[in-house]
Amino acid sequence: MSATLGTLIKQVQPDWSIEIFESRNSVATESTNAWNNAGTGHAALCELNYMPEGADGSLSPDKAIDINEQFQLSRQWWSTLVKKGILNDPLPSSTRPLT
Ligand SMILES: Cc1cc2nc3c(=O)[nH]c(=O)nc-3n(C[C@H](O)[C@H](O)[C@H](O)COP(=O)(O)OP(=O)(O)OC[C@H]3O[C@@H](n4cnc5c(N)ncnc54)[C@H](O)[C@@H]3O)c2cc1C
């Protein structure tokens, strides 16, 4: 989260100098470490807790839609960073789907 926030601030205030301090020996060893979370994308396409059942048995998709919109915004953010060369392209051209 700190890396994301720092990158975001740097885009709107490129002249700012930002320092991030990590209390552990290396970064991303807590929740972000791949072995410390479930590894899903939280796109709200299959998580039932984002589509609660009302007392009358009805299902409301509002929260799932809201979460999915946030997920799509995250994807746009990451692809913008790839286009700007700030992030490495996660898909080598040999594995890129045909369009
Ligand atoms: C069991 C579990 C399963 C999950 N499953 C999923 C999932 O499937 N999909 C998903 O999208 N999300 C999942 N999440 C949530 C996701 O992993 C976290 O929301 C995300 O990794 C949080 O990132 P972060 O950078 O905010 O926190 P972290 O990755 O925890 O980073 C916080 C950092 O701050 C450092 N720190 C703490 N205190 C200080 C201090 N005082 N000074 C300096 N540094 C400090 C820590 O050492 C750590 O490196 C899961 C979380 C858990 C716990």
PDBQT file of the ligand as one rigid body, heavy atoms in Angstrom, charges set to zero:
ROOT
HETATM    1  C1  LIG A 101      -4.972 -14.370   5.545  1.00  0.00    +0.000 C 
HETATM    2  C2  LIG A 101      -5.109 -13.278   4.505  1.00  0.00    +0.000 A 
HETATM    3  C3  LIG A 101      -5.613 -13.592   3.259  1.00  0.00    +0.000 A 
HETATM    4  C4  LIG A 101      -5.768 -12.594   2.295  1.00  0.00    +0.000 A 
HETATM    5  N1  LIG A 101      -6.207 -12.937   1.046  1.00  0.00    +0.000 NA
HETATM    6  C5  LIG A 101      -6.269 -11.989   0.084  1.00  0.00    +0.000 A 
HETATM    7  C6  LIG A 101      -6.615 -12.325  -1.245  1.00  0.00    +0.000 A 
HETATM    8  O1  LIG A 101      -6.843 -13.476  -1.570  1.00  0.00    +0.000 OA
HETATM    9  N2  LIG A 101      -6.704 -11.339  -2.165  1.00  0.00    +0.000 N 
HETATM   10  C7  LIG A 101      -6.421 -10.038  -1.852  1.00  0.00    +0.000 A 
HETATM   11  O2  LIG A 101      -6.512  -9.188  -2.748  1.00  0.00    +0.000 OA
HETATM   12  N3  LIG A 101      -6.087  -9.688  -0.599  1.00  0.00    +0.000 NA
HETATM   13  C8  LIG A 101      -5.991 -10.637   0.368  1.00  0.00    +0.000 A 
HETATM   14  N4  LIG A 101      -5.626 -10.281   1.622  1.00  0.00    +0.000 N 
HETATM   15  C9  LIG A 101      -5.408  -8.884   1.908  1.00  0.00    +0.000 C 
HETATM   16  C10 LIG A 101      -4.077  -8.392   1.336  1.00  0.00    +0.000 C 
HETATM   17  O3  LIG A 101      -3.085  -9.386   1.504  1.00  0.00    +0.000 OA
HETATM   18  C11 LIG A 101      -3.713  -7.132   2.097  1.00  0.00    +0.000 C 
HETATM   19  O4  LIG A 101      -4.789  -6.213   2.061  1.00  0.00    +0.000 OA
HETATM   20  C12 LIG A 101      -2.508  -6.440   1.489  1.00  0.00    +0.000 C 
HETATM   21  O5  LIG A 101      -1.429  -7.337   1.276  1.00  0.00    +0.000 OA
HETATM   22  C13 LIG A 101      -2.105  -5.334   2.423  1.00  0.00    +0.000 C 
HETATM   23  O6  LIG A 101      -0.984  -4.698   1.868  1.00  0.00    +0.000 OA
HETATM   24  P1  LIG A 101      -0.316  -3.599   2.694  1.00  0.00    +0.000 P 
HETATM   25  O7  LIG A 101       0.855  -3.096   1.903  1.00  0.00    +0.000 OA
HETATM   26  O8  LIG A 101      -1.352  -2.603   3.122  1.00  0.00    +0.000 OA
HETATM   27  O9  LIG A 101       0.152  -4.328   4.049  1.00  0.00    +0.000 OA
HETATM   28  P2  LIG A 101       1.393  -5.293   4.270  1.00  0.00    +0.000 P 
HETATM   29  O10 LIG A 101       1.767  -6.101   3.073  1.00  0.00    +0.000 OA
HETATM   30  O11 LIG A 101       1.082  -6.029   5.542  1.00  0.00    +0.000 OA
HETATM   31  O12 LIG A 101       2.556  -4.282   4.503  1.00  0.00    +0.000 OA
HETATM   32  C14 LIG A 101       2.614  -3.491   5.662  1.00  0.00    +0.000 C 
HETATM   33  C15 LIG A 101       4.089  -3.275   5.922  1.00  0.00    +0.000 C 
HETATM   34  O13 LIG A 101       4.231  -2.293   6.944  1.00  0.00    +0.000 OA
HETATM   35  C16 LIG A 101       5.286  -2.713   7.774  1.00  0.00    +0.000 C 
HETATM   36  N5  LIG A 101       5.126  -2.040   9.046  1.00  0.00    +0.000 N 
HETATM   37  C17 LIG A 101       4.175  -2.258   9.983  1.00  0.00    +0.000 A 
HETATM   38  N6  LIG A 101       4.334  -1.403  11.008  1.00  0.00    +0.000 NA
HETATM   39  C18 LIG A 101       5.396  -0.612  10.690  1.00  0.00    +0.000 A 
HETATM   40  C19 LIG A 101       6.048   0.469  11.349  1.00  0.00    +0.000 A 
HETATM   41  N7  LIG A 101       5.631   0.927  12.525  1.00  0.00    +0.000 N 
HETATM   42  N8  LIG A 101       7.114   1.060  10.747  1.00  0.00    +0.000 NA
HETATM   43  C20 LIG A 101       7.562   0.612   9.524  1.00  0.00    +0.000 A 
HETATM   44  N9  LIG A 101       6.969  -0.416   8.860  1.00  0.00    +0.000 NA
HETATM   45  C21 LIG A 101       5.894  -1.008   9.436  1.00  0.00    +0.000 A 
HETATM   46  C22 LIG A 101       5.136  -4.224   7.857  1.00  0.00    +0.000 C 
HETATM   47  O14 LIG A 101       6.334  -4.857   8.231  1.00  0.00    +0.000 OA
HETATM   48  C23 LIG A 101       4.757  -4.569   6.408  1.00  0.00    +0.000 C 
HETATM   49  O15 LIG A 101       5.854  -4.854   5.572  1.00  0.00    +0.000 OA
HETATM   50  C24 LIG A 101      -5.437 -11.260   2.607  1.00  0.00    +0.000 A 
HETATM   51  C25 LIG A 101      -4.929 -10.940   3.873  1.00  0.00    +0.000 A 
HETATM   52  C26 LIG A 101      -4.743 -11.942   4.800  1.00  0.00    +0.000 A 
HETATM   53  C27 LIG A 101      -4.155 -11.584   6.159  1.00  0.00    +0.000 C 
ENDROOT
TORSDOF 0
